[in-house]
């Protein structure tokens, strides 16, 4: 599992590290339901600093965790959609 949190979207190292810890934590919980592969989670947009003043705020951690849980649930549902059908030989 890899985590990419660019400075562009999370300016402070404290924020980037907290987001990475959340990625690894949620990823570890979802790992058993995902196929064995290399996964990379990349932050694609920032969080509004007006709503999340502190990098270690409970609200920011909750928001990050909710988005990660939804992301991994989506990945799990895509996995079940791609399960190949068993072809019978006659």
Secondary structure as UniProt FT lines:
FT   STRAND          2..4
FT   TURN            7..9
FT   HELIX           13..30
FT   HELIX           31..33
FT   STRAND          40..42
FT   TURN            49..51
FT   TURN            55..56
FT   HELIX           58..81
//
